[in-house]
Amino acid sequence: MMLSVCNELNAANRQGMSPKKIVAKNFATILEFGQYFFHGLFERDDPLLQLPGFTQEVIKNYRR
Amino acid sequence: MKDNQIPEGSIQTFCKLTPAQRAKLNLFEDKAQMVQVEKVIRALPIVKCEAKGFTEGEEKSTMSDAITLHFSVEYLNLAKDETPGYTHSNTFGFLKRQQWWIIVADAATQQQVILAQQLDFTDKDGKDSNKAVFELKQRFGRAGTFSFHVSFKCDSYVGFD
């Protein structure tokens, strides 16, 4: 949804209808925010916490 | 991990191990928990991405040639007639399908977006597929080398982009 809006804003910018220009980093940030949001994680959290039953302790054992 | 010769501990590496290798790690006391993990891994986006640019039927491009940009994402853990399903999450309480996006940016700045497109996992007949292909034909108006920076991003899982 947000990415579609970004595409619309970029299209409007190309036609001179909007001063707003959405750069690649903005697209990537929106997608990454969604990834963390769906799993209730923060940016510093380990991606392995997405798996059921994985805790910091289990991850520590895995990386041992 | 060293005993099992696993090079590094990322989620991708963990998911690419065989079920037997994962079981050997003895991560959980309760074996039923590992069964759950195996079920989730089957739904995760373990993919092969491909991006290429070419001119059809020509080795060198001229000013008037249309250049085809070809992008594909293929799920390695799904059969050919299967399509990515709903996202598994321990915390998100709504149904959400997993989607892939390609972001093509100018290679010099890596900022100016040339294309941002959601990929569609259906084949030419509109049937479910484990592979999404997107092709763009474009005339650049001049001959030469063009560089792009392409990102393949999943909107649902961390660590698979």
Backbone of each chain as ProteinMPNN parsed JSONL, in Angstrom:
{"seq_chain_A": "MMLSVCNELNAANRQGMSPKKIVAKNFATILEFGQYFFHGLFERDDPLLQLPGFTQEVIKNYRR", "coords_chain_A": {"N_chain_A": [[0.844, -1.208, 0.0], [1.782, 1.333, 0.999], [3.999, 1.414, -0.6], [2.878, 1.517, -3.108], [1.814, 4.047, -3.022], [4.181, 5.476, -2.894], [5.188, 4.922, -5.447], [3.236, 6.251, -6.936], [3.715, 8.884, -6.103], [6.291, 9.273, -7.119], [5.742, 9.068, -9.832], [4.112, 11.312, -10.142], [5.977, 13.259, -9.542], [7.755, 13.003, -11.678], [6.17, 14.001, -13.674], [6.079, 16.585, -12.986], [4.195, 17.326, -11.147], [4.418, 17.043, -8.453], [6.542, 17.977, -5.759], [7.738, 16.085, -4.252], [10.029, 13.449, -4.002], [10.621, 10.072, -4.027], [13.179, 8.141, -2.907], [15.373, 5.281, -3.557], [16.274, 4.271, -1.127], [14.244, 4.957, 0.625], [12.174, 3.278, -0.227], [13.299, 0.805, 0.414], [13.527, 1.08, 3.174], [10.846, 1.238, 3.999], [9.941, -1.327, 3.311], [11.601, -2.864, 4.953], [10.804, -1.983, 7.479], [8.234, -3.056, 7.543], [8.857, -5.786, 7.515], [10.08, -6.175, 10.057], [8.011, -5.283, 11.674], [5.877, -7.131, 11.281], [6.807, -9.277, 12.664], [7.141, -8.425, 15.181], [9.601, -7.42, 15.982], [12.663, -5.643, 16.784], [15.088, -3.541, 15.118], [17.615, -4.293, 15.925], [17.303, -6.876, 16.715], [17.71, -10.452, 16.446], [17.271, -12.154, 13.349], [16.599, -14.844, 13.565], [14.777, -15.035, 15.595], [12.309, -15.0, 14.481], [11.462, -17.537, 14.092], [9.443, -20.204, 15.462], [9.636, -20.857, 18.944], [12.255, -20.078, 19.203], [14.586, -18.538, 21.245], [16.725, -16.125, 22.875], [18.498, -17.712, 24.213], [18.391, -20.195, 22.874], [19.357, -19.403, 20.392], [21.918, -18.701, 21.085], [22.935, -21.204, 21.75], [22.801, -22.394, 19.235], [24.691, -20.927, 17.772], [26.989, -21.635, 19.005]], "CA_chain_A": [[0.0, 0.0, 0.0], [2.658, 2.508, 1.097], [4.901, 1.407, -1.761], [2.087, 1.984, -4.257], [1.741, 5.509, -2.873], [5.514, 5.971, -3.282], [5.246, 4.871, -6.916], [2.384, 7.34, -7.436], [4.413, 10.16, -5.852], [7.393, 9.381, -8.084], [5.142, 9.342, -11.15], [3.685, 12.725, -10.112], [7.21, 14.069, -9.576], [8.282, 12.979, -13.062], [5.303, 14.859, -14.496], [6.153, 17.941, -12.446], [3.004, 17.618, -10.351], [4.722, 16.948, -7.019], [7.964, 18.193, -5.47], [8.244, 14.967, -3.452], [10.668, 12.385, -4.759], [10.912, 8.966, -3.114], [14.405, 7.49, -3.388], [15.428, 3.82, -3.346], [16.466, 3.968, 0.298], [12.923, 5.058, 1.26], [11.454, 2.035, -0.551], [13.911, -0.273, 1.199], [13.212, 1.293, 4.595], [9.432, 0.877, 4.211], [9.853, -2.786, 3.278], [12.27, -3.41, 6.147], [9.942, -1.686, 8.624], [7.17, -4.067, 7.481], [9.426, -7.088, 7.907], [10.246, -6.213, 11.519], [6.701, -5.052, 12.287], [5.069, -8.362, 11.26], [7.329, -10.266, 13.611], [7.284, -7.795, 16.49], [11.035, -7.342, 16.296], [13.364, -4.377, 16.584], [16.138, -3.659, 14.11], [18.807, -4.946, 16.473], [16.983, -8.265, 17.063], [18.195, -11.483, 15.539], [16.212, -12.693, 12.482], [16.198, -16.2, 13.977], [13.642, -14.929, 16.531], [11.068, -15.181, 13.713], [11.08, -18.952, 14.118], [8.765, -20.529, 16.725], [10.446, -21.51, 19.982], [13.612, -19.534, 19.278], [14.836, -17.481, 22.224], [18.147, -15.735, 22.873], [19.255, -18.866, 24.72], [18.468, -21.189, 21.781], [20.241, -18.84, 19.363], [23.281, -18.801, 21.626], [23.322, -22.615, 21.594], [22.972, -22.649, 17.791], [25.921, -20.281, 17.287], [28.08, -22.104, 19.845]], "C_chain_A": [[0.88, 1.259, 0.0], [3.58, 2.597, -0.11], [4.169, 1.854, -3.024], [1.995, 3.502, -4.225], [3.084, 6.132, -3.291], [5.654, 5.997, -4.801], [4.423, 6.0, -7.53], [3.074, 8.69, -7.268], [5.563, 10.36, -6.847], [6.873, 9.693, -9.486], [4.718, 10.806, -11.232], [4.893, 13.65, -10.191], [7.785, 14.147, -10.988], [7.463, 13.898, -13.98], [5.285, 16.307, -13.997], [4.974, 18.325, -11.594], [3.26, 17.553, -8.855], [6.205, 17.212, -6.786], [8.593, 16.996, -4.744], [8.832, 13.877, -4.351], [11.068, 11.288, -3.78], [12.109, 8.204, -3.671], [14.414, 6.012, -2.988], [15.541, 3.457, -1.874], [15.125, 4.041, 1.043], [12.113, 3.778, 1.02], [11.969, 0.901, 0.336], [13.539, -0.148, 2.669], [11.765, 0.893, 4.903], [9.278, -0.64, 4.25], [10.466, -3.401, 4.535], [11.447, -3.141, 7.415], [8.828, -2.741, 8.703], [7.665, -5.426, 7.962], [9.517, -7.204, 9.429], [8.902, -6.1, 12.225], [5.9, -6.353, 12.369], [5.536, -9.371, 12.294], [7.549, -9.678, 14.999], [8.732, -7.695, 16.923], [11.536, -5.91, 16.154], [14.537, -4.629, 15.65], [17.359, -4.426, 14.624], [18.561, -6.433, 16.799], [17.486, -9.245, 16.011], [17.059, -12.018, 14.669], [15.751, -14.094, 12.859], [15.022, -16.186, 14.957], [12.293, -15.022, 15.808], [10.556, -16.612, 13.809], [10.44, -19.308, 15.465], [9.703, -21.241, 17.693], [11.847, -20.963, 20.123], [13.671, -18.388, 20.287], [16.32, -17.132, 22.133], [19.018, -16.923, 23.294], [19.457, -19.911, 23.623], [19.437, -20.701, 20.704], [21.703, -18.944, 19.805], [23.799, -20.234, 21.481], [23.613, -22.953, 20.133], [24.304, -22.1, 17.288], [27.163, -20.775, 18.031], [29.171, -22.765, 19.014]], "O_chain_A": [[0.751, 2.127, -0.864], [3.905, 3.685, -0.586], [4.757, 2.489, -3.9], [2.084, 4.164, -5.259], [3.122, 7.171, -3.95], [6.166, 6.959, -5.373], [4.837, 6.629, -8.504], [3.032, 9.535, -8.162], [5.781, 11.463, -7.349], [7.472, 10.471, -10.229], [4.93, 11.465, -12.249], [4.838, 14.7, -10.831], [8.238, 15.2, -11.436], [7.987, 14.486, -14.926], [4.558, 17.146, -14.53], [4.753, 19.507, -11.334], [2.409, 17.965, -8.065], [7.042, 16.719, -7.542], [9.815, 16.899, -4.631], [8.213, 13.448, -5.325], [11.779, 11.55, -2.81], [12.053, 7.682, -4.785], [13.586, 5.557, -2.199], [14.975, 2.46, -1.426], [14.895, 3.279, 1.982], [11.459, 3.262, 1.926], [11.194, 0.146, 0.924], [13.267, -1.148, 3.334], [11.49, 0.284, 5.937], [8.577, -1.179, 5.107], [9.917, -4.343, 5.107], [11.402, -3.978, 8.317], [8.518, -3.252, 9.779], [6.983, -6.122, 8.714], [9.088, -8.199, 10.014], [8.676, -6.742, 13.251], [5.308, -6.65, 13.407], [4.764, -10.215, 12.747], [8.079, -10.346, 15.887], [9.049, -7.867, 18.099], [10.915, -5.079, 15.493], [14.932, -5.771, 15.417], [18.043, -5.113, 13.865], [19.501, -7.161, 17.12], [17.659, -8.898, 14.843], [15.982, -12.309, 15.19], [14.638, -14.494, 12.516], [14.348, -17.2, 15.133], [11.25, -15.112, 16.456], [9.366, -16.868, 13.629], [10.847, -18.777, 16.498], [10.468, -22.121, 17.299], [12.564, -21.33, 21.053], [12.922, -17.414, 20.201], [17.073, -17.773, 21.4], [20.127, -17.107, 22.792], [20.553, -20.446, 23.46], [20.233, -21.475, 20.172], [22.594, -19.235, 19.007], [24.96, -20.449, 21.132], [24.545, -23.697, 19.829], [24.97, -22.736, 16.472], [28.277, -20.363, 17.707], [30.174, -23.222, 19.563]]}, "seq_chain_B": "MKDNQIPEGSIQTFCKLTPAQRAKLNLFEDKAQMVQVEKVIRALPIVKCEAKGFTEGEEKSTMSDAITLHFSVEYLNLAKDETPGYTHSNTFGFLKRQQWWIIVADAATQQQVILAQQLDFTDKDGKDSNKAVFELKQRFGRAGTFSFHVSFKCDSYVGFD", "coords_chain_B": {"N_chain_B": [[27.75, -26.045, 16.184], [30.172, -25.832, 14.817], [30.868, -28.493, 14.912], [29.069, -29.528, 13.131], [29.879, -28.437, 10.779], [28.889, -25.912, 9.878], [29.003, -22.936, 8.186], [28.308, -20.191, 8.924], [26.088, -18.424, 11.191], [23.534, -17.495, 10.179], [20.005, -16.859, 9.509], [19.28, -17.724, 7.002], [21.225, -19.65, 6.398], [20.625, -21.508, 8.373], [18.09, -22.321, 7.524], [18.693, -23.502, 5.128], [19.926, -25.832, 5.768], [19.716, -29.43, 5.945], [16.8, -31.246, 7.17], [17.75, -33.295, 8.812], [20.306, -32.41, 9.536], [19.594, -30.171, 11.003], [18.179, -31.326, 13.085], [20.233, -32.633, 14.338], [21.528, -30.631, 15.635], [20.347, -30.378, 18.076], [18.652, -28.362, 19.381], [16.349, -28.005, 20.842], [14.802, -29.286, 23.791], [12.35, -30.47, 23.751], [11.082, -32.47, 21.298], [8.876, -32.019, 19.705], [8.828, -29.32, 19.278], [10.779, -28.879, 17.381], [9.571, -30.032, 15.206], [7.57, -28.178, 14.708], [9.188, -26.006, 13.956], [10.298, -27.01, 11.594], [8.018, -27.082, 9.993], [7.466, -24.372, 9.713], [9.76, -23.498, 8.404], [9.39, -24.597, 5.918], [7.621, -22.821, 4.824], [9.037, -20.526, 4.538], [10.775, -17.882, 2.728], [12.919, -19.162, 0.801], [14.93, -18.476, -1.649], [15.903, -18.143, -5.167], [17.386, -15.596, -6.851], [17.392, -13.672, -9.857], [18.802, -11.455, -12.199], [18.95, -9.878, -15.271], [20.117, -8.145, -18.2], [19.487, -7.578, -21.621], [19.744, -7.433, -25.252], [17.419, -8.478, -27.561], [18.269, -10.981, -29.864], [20.572, -9.686, -30.665], [24.058, -9.012, -30.334], [25.507, -6.755, -29.732], [24.315, -3.657, -28.58], [22.41, -1.138, -30.235], [21.508, 2.309, -30.768], [18.756, 2.309, -31.35], [17.775, -0.045, -30.387], [15.63, -2.105, -28.414], [15.993, -2.655, -25.032], [15.926, -5.444, -22.968], [15.021, -5.932, -19.683], [15.321, -8.378, -17.351], [13.904, -10.021, -14.652], [13.839, -12.38, -12.038], [12.383, -14.408, -9.459], [12.668, -17.296, -7.653], [11.152, -19.765, -5.694], [12.854, -22.098, -3.88], [12.067, -24.084, -2.183], [9.519, -24.831, -2.794], [7.083, -26.662, -4.748], [6.667, -26.733, -8.369], [4.023, -25.998, -9.028], [3.152, -24.732, -6.799], [2.48, -21.85, -4.772], [3.765, -18.961, -3.019], [2.583, -18.698, 0.33], [0.601, -17.603, 3.141], [2.043, -15.366, 5.532], [3.997, -16.524, 8.227], [3.745, -15.678, 11.565], [4.601, -15.064, 14.931], [3.46, -13.054, 16.308], [1.86, -11.273, 14.789], [-1.475, -10.646, 14.169], [-3.112, -11.024, 11.906], [-4.112, -12.187, 8.617], [-1.712, -12.365, 6.086], [-0.328, -12.189, 2.93], [2.828, -13.274, 1.632], [5.029, -11.177, -0.152], [7.12, -10.242, -2.907], [9.355, -7.669, -3.832], [10.928, -5.788, -6.401], [13.494, -3.45, -6.576], [14.798, -1.183, -8.633], [17.544, 0.795, -9.087], [19.463, 3.681, -10.014], [22.843, 2.989, -10.677], [25.01, 4.616, -10.01], [24.285, 6.573, -8.045], [22.634, 5.081, -6.476], [20.167, 5.822, -5.599], [18.182, 7.169, -7.17], [15.12, 6.051, -8.221], [14.383, 3.726, -10.653], [12.668, 1.73, -11.192], [10.127, 0.248, -9.266], [8.677, -2.554, -8.307], [6.102, -4.881, -7.651], [6.223, -8.409, -7.433], [4.638, -11.035, -9.281], [3.408, -14.152, -8.565], [2.468, -16.039, -10.616], [1.997, -18.143, -13.483], [2.253, -17.956, -17.148], [-0.312, -18.711, -17.899], [-1.844, -17.889, -15.856], [-1.871, -19.53, -13.685], [-0.988, -20.807, -10.381], [2.401, -20.47, -9.348], [5.828, -21.274, -8.495], [7.607, -19.468, -9.243], [8.386, -16.143, -10.054], [8.333, -13.925, -12.7], [9.539, -11.002, -14.164], [9.523, -8.784, -16.803], [10.931, -6.078, -18.548], [10.751, -3.951, -21.248], [12.703, -1.584, -22.818], [13.62, 1.393, -24.501], [16.683, 2.939, -24.604], [17.751, 4.992, -26.001], [20.34, 5.57, -26.61], [23.514, 4.055, -27.402], [25.622, 1.971, -25.365], [27.039, 1.347, -22.084], [25.013, 0.555, -19.377], [24.465, 0.882, -15.978], [22.88, -0.632, -13.197], [21.413, -0.759, -9.931], [20.088, -3.378, -8.295], [17.618, -4.423, -6.027], [16.255, -7.176, -4.388], [13.504, -7.688, -2.508], [11.816, -9.111, 0.244], [8.635, -8.65, 1.671], [7.869, -9.644, 4.074], [9.52, -11.271, 5.708], [12.451, -11.175, 7.739], [15.843, -11.028, 6.791], [16.11, -12.499, 4.424], [16.527, -11.181, 2.047]], "CA_chain_B": [[27.77, -25.516, 14.825], [31.45, -26.233, 14.205], [30.825, -29.951, 14.748], [28.259, -29.841, 11.957], [30.479, -27.726, 9.643], [28.022, -24.842, 9.392], [29.925, -21.81, 8.066], [27.916, -19.029, 9.733], [24.819, -18.708, 11.858], [22.401, -16.667, 9.765], [18.734, -17.587, 9.366], [19.298, -18.38, 5.68], [22.042, -20.861, 6.516], [19.869, -22.45, 9.18], [16.984, -22.852, 6.731], [19.208, -24.292, 4.01], [20.39, -27.131, 6.255], [18.712, -30.488, 5.791], [16.142, -31.509, 8.458], [18.608, -34.161, 9.632], [21.365, -31.554, 10.1], [18.982, -29.306, 12.027], [17.847, -32.179, 14.244], [21.507, -32.973, 14.981], [21.964, -29.498, 16.46], [19.72, -30.548, 19.405], [18.363, -27.03, 19.909], [15.217, -28.038, 21.775], [14.635, -30.528, 24.553], [11.091, -31.031, 23.273], [11.213, -32.765, 19.856], [7.713, -31.462, 19.005], [9.163, -27.941, 18.912], [11.545, -28.942, 16.128], [8.58, -30.334, 14.155], [6.968, -26.869, 14.407], [10.187, -25.208, 13.226], [10.394, -27.567, 10.236], [6.813, -26.661, 9.258], [7.61, -22.946, 9.384], [10.839, -23.36, 7.417], [8.818, -24.937, 4.601], [6.889, -21.646, 4.321], [9.921, -19.36, 4.46], [11.191, -17.57, 1.349], [14.288, -19.551, 0.411], [14.742, -18.173, -3.071], [17.024, -17.855, -6.071], [17.05, -14.375, -7.592], [18.154, -13.501, -11.099], [18.564, -10.188, -12.913], [19.828, -9.732, -16.433], [19.696, -7.205, -19.231], [19.995, -8.007, -22.931], [18.978, -7.026, -26.432], [17.009, -9.723, -28.209], [18.812, -11.264, -31.186], [21.748, -8.861, -30.977], [25.133, -9.117, -29.333], [25.81, -5.391, -29.312], [23.104, -2.84, -28.704], [22.514, 0.15, -30.919], [20.654, 3.344, -30.195], [17.321, 2.063, -31.541], [17.383, -1.352, -29.847], [14.924, -2.171, -27.128], [16.744, -3.479, -24.076], [15.027, -6.177, -22.072], [15.498, -6.177, -18.32], [14.63, -9.601, -16.921], [14.09, -10.298, -13.22], [13.041, -13.528, -11.583], [12.553, -14.925, -8.089], [12.14, -18.661, -7.626], [11.174, -20.426, -4.379], [13.511, -23.397, -4.032], [11.442, -25.077, -1.304], [8.139, -25.091, -3.218], [6.942, -27.351, -6.029], [6.428, -25.778, -9.471], [2.647, -25.519, -9.048], [2.814, -24.117, -5.504], [2.748, -20.42, -4.721], [3.987, -18.553, -1.624], [1.319, -18.56, 1.059], [0.501, -16.567, 4.153], [3.221, -15.178, 6.366], [3.914, -17.048, 9.589], [4.262, -14.752, 12.563], [4.175, -15.376, 16.298], [2.874, -11.872, 16.951], [0.93, -10.512, 13.944], [-2.73, -11.371, 14.291], [-3.942, -10.973, 10.695], [-3.562, -12.936, 7.488], [-0.987, -11.521, 5.144], [0.452, -12.981, 1.968], [4.187, -12.758, 1.443], [5.233, -10.585, -1.472], [8.484, -9.813, -3.233], [9.465, -6.432, -4.607], [12.241, -5.448, -6.953], [13.755, -2.009, -6.627], [15.917, -0.925, -9.548], [17.997, 2.177, -8.907], [20.636, 4.102, -10.758], [23.996, 2.398, -9.974], [25.946, 5.635, -9.534], [23.835, 7.169, -6.781], [21.822, 4.057, -5.793], [19.05, 6.522, -4.993], [17.087, 7.462, -8.1], [14.388, 4.817, -8.506], [13.98, 3.547, -12.045], [11.517, 0.829, -11.166], [9.812, -0.457, -8.012], [7.599, -3.4, -8.811], [5.757, -6.083, -6.893], [6.274, -9.563, -8.332], [3.424, -11.833, -9.318], [3.78, -15.569, -8.648], [1.602, -16.86, -11.467], [2.641, -18.375, -14.778], [1.617, -17.251, -18.281], [-1.738, -19.05, -17.958], [-2.506, -17.385, -14.652], [-1.889, -20.551, -12.615], [0.01, -20.625, -9.317], [3.755, -20.903, -9.698], [6.83, -20.945, -7.466], [8.555, -18.537, -9.856], [7.828, -14.887, -10.571], [9.21, -13.333, -13.718], [9.109, -9.673, -14.604], [10.365, -8.292, -17.894], [10.666, -4.697, -18.943], [11.45, -3.586, -22.488], [12.901, -0.137, -22.767], [14.619, 1.974, -25.414], [17.466, 3.903, -23.842], [18.012, 6.147, -26.875], [21.755, 5.644, -26.977], [24.255, 2.813, -27.172], [26.589, 2.123, -24.278], [26.87, 0.49, -20.911], [24.152, 1.142, -18.348], [24.562, 0.103, -14.731], [21.76, -0.473, -12.269], [21.522, -1.444, -8.64], [18.802, -4.058, -8.12], [17.381, -5.076, -4.727], [15.099, -8.073, -4.288], [13.135, -7.602, -1.092], [10.594, -9.766, 0.708], [8.017, -7.694, 2.598], [7.327, -10.341, 5.245], [10.497, -11.95, 6.575], [13.742, -10.507, 7.892], [17.052, -11.832, 6.574], [16.09, -13.325, 3.202], [16.627, -10.308, 0.866]], "C_chain_B": [[29.044, -25.937, 14.106], [31.479, -27.735, 13.971], [30.078, -30.332, 13.473], [28.725, -29.108, 10.699], [29.532, -26.701, 9.024], [28.861, -23.564, 9.354], [29.559, -20.585, 8.897], [26.468, -19.201, 10.184], [23.639, -17.857, 11.449], [21.145, -17.522, 9.621], [18.685, -18.324, 8.027], [20.074, -19.692, 5.742], [21.273, -21.925, 7.279], [18.764, -23.118, 8.351], [17.471, -23.721, 5.573], [19.813, -25.627, 4.46], [19.312, -28.178, 5.993], [18.033, -30.705, 7.151], [17.007, -32.374, 9.391], [19.72, -33.345, 10.3], [20.816, -30.684, 11.222], [18.667, -30.109, 13.286], [19.117, -32.489, 15.047], [22.009, -31.842, 15.898], [21.408, -29.558, 17.89], [19.389, -29.209, 20.078], [17.267, -27.046, 20.968], [15.179, -29.369, 22.517], [13.394, -31.265, 24.064], [11.162, -31.231, 21.753], [10.056, -32.165, 19.042], [7.982, -30.028, 18.546], [9.914, -27.906, 17.579], [10.616, -29.246, 14.935], [7.905, -29.037, 13.714], [7.915, -26.018, 13.558], [10.291, -25.697, 11.781], [9.201, -27.131, 9.374], [6.93, -25.2, 8.826], [8.671, -22.751, 8.303], [10.327, -23.67, 6.009], [8.096, -23.725, 3.981], [7.792, -20.43, 4.123], [10.427, -19.122, 3.032], [12.664, -17.892, 1.075], [14.3, -19.508, -1.117], [16.06, -18.057, -3.833], [16.597, -16.639, -6.896], [17.942, -14.242, -8.815], [17.799, -12.152, -11.717], [19.501, -10.126, -14.098], [19.239, -8.726, -17.425], [20.295, -7.619, -20.557], [19.174, -7.381, -24.049], [18.66, -8.286, -27.21], [17.607, -9.835, -29.601], [20.033, -10.454, -31.572], [22.813, -9.108, -29.908], [25.51, -7.739, -28.81], [24.556, -4.536, -29.502], [23.402, -1.559, -29.485], [21.49, 1.087, -30.299], [19.151, 3.006, -30.248], [16.853, 0.744, -30.922], [16.614, -1.215, -28.54], [15.716, -3.109, -26.219], [15.758, -4.133, -23.119], [15.704, -6.352, -20.715], [14.654, -7.314, -17.757], [14.941, -9.863, -15.449], [13.27, -11.535, -12.852], [13.394, -13.897, -10.146], [11.908, -16.299, -8.062], [12.275, -19.248, -6.222], [11.754, -21.83, -4.564], [12.827, -24.483, -3.211], [9.975, -25.35, -1.653], [8.145, -25.856, -4.544], [6.546, -26.327, -7.096], [5.011, -25.191, -9.476], [2.2, -24.919, -7.708], [3.202, -22.643, -5.529], [2.973, -20.005, -3.259], [2.685, -18.238, -0.9], [1.333, -17.409, 2.051], [1.77, -16.532, 5.001], [3.002, -15.815, 7.733], [4.494, -16.01, 10.536], [3.735, -15.148, 13.931], [3.372, -14.238, 16.909], [1.815, -11.155, 16.11], [-0.376, -11.293, 13.808], [-3.615, -11.398, 13.059], [-3.288, -11.792, 9.583], [-2.888, -11.981, 6.521], [-0.173, -12.4, 4.22], [1.855, -12.4, 1.848], [4.37, -12.298, -0.001], [6.702, -10.251, -1.663], [8.427, -8.56, -4.08], [10.849, -6.339, -5.221], [12.347, -3.927, -6.992], [14.989, -1.815, -7.498], [16.277, 0.55, -9.417], [19.214, 2.428, -9.795], [21.89, 3.645, -9.991], [24.914, 3.462, -9.375], [25.533, 6.184, -8.165], [23.159, 6.14, -5.874], [20.598, 4.684, -5.125], [17.882, 6.717, -5.958], [16.402, 6.166, -8.538], [13.985, 4.786, -9.974], [12.721, 2.686, -12.096], [11.339, 0.26, -9.765], [8.558, -1.256, -8.296], [7.369, -4.606, -7.909], [5.719, -7.265, -7.861], [5.033, -10.43, -8.18], [3.793, -13.309, -9.529], [2.711, -16.383, -9.376], [2.313, -17.047, -12.802], [1.857, -17.664, -15.89], [0.119, -17.523, -18.379], [-2.51, -18.573, -16.732], [-2.588, -18.395, -13.529], [-0.788, -20.266, -11.611], [1.364, -21.165, -9.748], [4.703, -20.539, -8.567], [7.841, -19.924, -8.001], [7.825, -17.29, -10.361], [8.835, -14.291, -11.548], [8.655, -11.968, -14.084], [10.081, -9.188, -15.674], [9.94, -6.889, -18.278], [11.447, -4.415, -20.215], [11.514, -2.08, -22.57], [13.908, 0.285, -23.83], [15.366, 3.053, -24.638], [17.877, 5.105, -24.683], [19.475, 6.36, -27.205], [22.425, 4.304, -26.669], [25.239, 3.041, -26.028], [26.314, 1.158, -23.141], [26.033, 1.229, -19.87], [24.238, 0.273, -17.094], [23.391, 0.419, -13.812], [22.073, -1.203, -10.965], [20.158, -2.056, -8.348], [18.72, -4.691, -6.727], [16.146, -5.951, -4.852], [14.718, -8.095, -2.817], [11.812, -8.307, -0.812], [9.958, -8.826, 1.732], [7.622, -8.339, 3.922], [8.347, -10.956, 6.182], [11.824, -11.204, 6.579], [14.855, -11.499, 7.517], [17.071, -12.687, 5.323], [16.305, -12.503, 1.933], [17.94, -10.54, 0.112]], "O_chain_B": [[29.013, -26.345, 12.945], [32.029, -28.209, 12.977], [30.405, -31.322, 12.819], [28.051, -29.149, 9.67], [29.39, -26.63, 7.804], [29.38, -23.146, 10.388], [30.439, -19.994, 9.523], [25.723, -20.012, 9.636], [22.81, -17.521, 12.294], [21.214, -18.751, 9.611], [18.118, -19.413, 7.931], [19.637, -20.711, 5.208], [21.262, -23.095, 6.894], [18.533, -24.322, 8.463], [16.734, -24.583, 5.092], [20.171, -26.458, 3.626], [18.137, -27.845, 5.837], [18.621, -30.383, 8.183], [16.989, -32.195, 10.608], [20.038, -33.554, 11.47], [21.465, -30.479, 12.247], [18.862, -29.635, 14.406], [19.08, -32.593, 16.273], [22.803, -32.071, 16.81], [21.913, -28.892, 18.794], [19.8, -28.96, 21.211], [17.252, -26.214, 21.875], [15.478, -30.424, 21.959], [13.371, -32.493, 23.97], [11.289, -30.26, 21.007], [10.212, -31.843, 17.864], [7.428, -29.578, 17.543], [9.703, -27.013, 16.758], [10.844, -28.783, 13.818], [7.69, -28.809, 12.523], [7.506, -25.396, 12.578], [10.363, -24.891, 10.853], [9.351, -26.848, 8.186], [6.544, -24.838, 7.715], [8.499, -21.935, 7.397], [10.779, -23.075, 5.03], [7.98, -23.625, 2.76], [7.349, -19.411, 3.592], [10.498, -20.053, 2.229], [13.528, -17.016, 1.113], [13.753, -20.386, -1.784], [17.14, -17.901, -3.264], [15.56, -16.665, -7.559], [19.102, -14.653, -8.802], [16.632, -11.762, -11.75], [20.71, -10.301, -13.951], [18.03, -8.5, -17.47], [21.472, -7.973, -20.626], [18.074, -6.874, -23.833], [19.556, -9.083, -27.487], [17.483, -8.924, -30.419], [20.485, -10.536, -32.714], [22.507, -9.375, -28.746], [25.794, -7.56, -27.625], [23.831, -4.694, -30.485], [24.49, -0.989, -29.402], [20.714, 0.702, -29.424], [18.385, 3.351, -29.348], [15.658, 0.448, -30.933], [16.893, -0.361, -27.699], [16.062, -4.224, -26.611], [14.886, -3.481, -22.545], [16.822, -6.86, -20.625], [13.428, -7.221, -17.695], [16.106, -9.92, -15.054], [12.14, -11.702, -13.312], [14.524, -13.725, -9.688], [10.737, -16.448, -8.408], [13.355, -19.235, -5.632], [11.211, -22.644, -5.312], [12.982, -25.669, -3.5], [9.27, -26.021, -0.899], [9.065, -25.728, -5.351], [6.144, -25.207, -6.781], [4.81, -24.043, -9.873], [1.018, -24.635, -7.509], [4.137, -22.246, -6.224], [2.426, -20.634, -2.354], [1.796, -17.591, -1.452], [1.982, -16.386, 1.837], [2.466, -17.535, 5.158], [1.935, -15.66, 8.328], [5.605, -15.522, 10.329], [2.571, -15.522, 14.076], [2.682, -14.427, 17.911], [0.947, -10.487, 16.673], [-0.381, -12.449, 13.386], [-4.784, -11.769, 13.165], [-2.086, -12.054, 9.602], [-3.427, -10.927, 6.185], [0.586, -13.256, 4.674], [2.047, -11.189, 1.95], [3.92, -12.954, -0.94], [7.43, -10.009, -0.7], [7.556, -8.41, -4.937], [11.831, -6.768, -4.616], [11.416, -3.225, -7.387], [16.089, -2.235, -7.138], [15.441, 1.433, -9.607], [19.885, 1.503, -10.253], [21.994, 3.885, -8.788], [25.532, 3.227, -8.336], [26.347, 6.247, -7.243], [23.119, 6.308, -4.655], [20.056, 4.117, -4.177], [16.731, 6.46, -5.606], [17.026, 5.298, -9.149], [13.33, 5.702, -10.472], [11.837, 2.89, -12.928], [12.313, -0.167, -9.144], [7.488, -0.683, -8.503], [8.312, -5.261, -7.465], [5.234, -7.132, -8.985], [4.458, -10.542, -7.098], [4.408, -13.669, -10.533], [2.126, -17.305, -8.807], [3.128, -16.217, -13.204], [0.936, -16.89, -15.628], [-0.638, -16.687, -18.874], [-3.706, -18.836, -16.604], [-3.279, -18.171, -12.535], [0.199, -19.593, -11.911], [1.454, -22.188, -10.426], [4.436, -19.629, -7.782], [8.797, -19.56, -7.316], [6.783, -17.382, -11.01], [10.024, -14.172, -11.253], [7.452, -11.804, -14.287], [11.296, -9.181, -15.476], [8.753, -6.563, -18.326], [12.661, -4.615, -20.262], [10.508, -1.389, -22.411], [14.923, -0.381, -24.035], [14.755, 3.968, -24.085], [18.304, 6.125, -24.141], [19.812, 7.24, -27.997], [21.98, 3.538, -25.814], [25.637, 4.175, -25.759], [25.464, 0.274, -23.24], [26.313, 2.379, -19.53], [24.095, -0.947, -17.171], [22.973, 1.568, -13.671], [22.883, -2.129, -10.919], [19.179, -1.332, -8.171], [19.632, -5.401, -6.302], [15.114, -5.515, -5.362], [15.526, -8.48, -1.971], [10.827, -8.127, -1.528], [10.661, -8.265, 2.573], [7.095, -7.661, 4.804], [8.05, -11.144, 7.362], [12.261, -10.673, 5.558], [14.8, -12.671, 7.891], [17.96, -13.524, 5.167], [16.27, -13.063, 0.837], [18.19, -9.893, -0.904]]}, "name": "protein", "num_of_chains": 2, "seq": "MMLSVCNELNAANRQGMSPKKIVAKNFATILEFGQYFFHGLFERDDPLLQLPGFTQEVIKNYRRMKDNQIPEGSIQTFCKLTPAQRAKLNLFEDKAQMVQVEKVIRALPIVKCEAKGFTEGEEKSTMSDAITLHFSVEYLNLAKDETPGYTHSNTFGFLKRQQWWIIVADAATQQQVILAQQLDFTDKDGKDSNKAVFELKQRFGRAGTFSFHVSFKCDSYVGFD"}
